[in-house]
Structures are given as structure tokens and as C-alpha cells.
């Protein structure tokens, strides 16, 4: 269609332009049907035999956040007070 006619049809909402994308997928040089799990720990046996040089290791993520520290416990007297309060509330 000429550009003028196409613009007129779009303005009247009689034309809908659609973009189609297609991809070609081929097997690459590193294609394999078995899944190789990378090593996550370095053991003393690997170091003594030297086998760690041929093994793939999982990359270390330095930006990952660790577990939050376990801190901030209630005082023992506050625990007793809350238990007594709960007992009295249950009694009415």
C-alpha cells in the first residue's frame, strides 16, 4: 500500500501492523545432551591428587547477601511477663 493509504487506514483503525520475528536455532560447538554439574567445594583429596585442575568449578558470587545474623532476643523477665499475661488473658 502507498504510505498515504496506509496512514488513512491506520487512522480509521482498519489496519493493524504486526511485526513477526523468527529465530534459527542450531547446535553449537559446546552442545551436549548430558548435564555436567560444576564442583562447588575444593576437598583435600582434590588438592593432593591435582584433579582440581581439570574440574569445572561453579563461579563464586561475591555480590550475594548472606544470612542475617541471629540476634535480638527477648530478656528472660520479659518472656515470663508475656507468659503470665497470656495465662491471665486465657482465664478471662
JONOR-V17633 format. One record per helix or strand of 2 or more residues. SS is the DSSP state (helix for helix, strand for strand). FROM is the first residue (numbers start at 1). LEN is the number of residues. If there is no record, write none. Layout:
ss=<SS:SS>
from=<FROM:FROM>
len=<LEN:LEN>
//
This chain:
ss=<helix:helix:helix:helix>
from=<3:44:51:76>
len=<9:6:3:16>
//
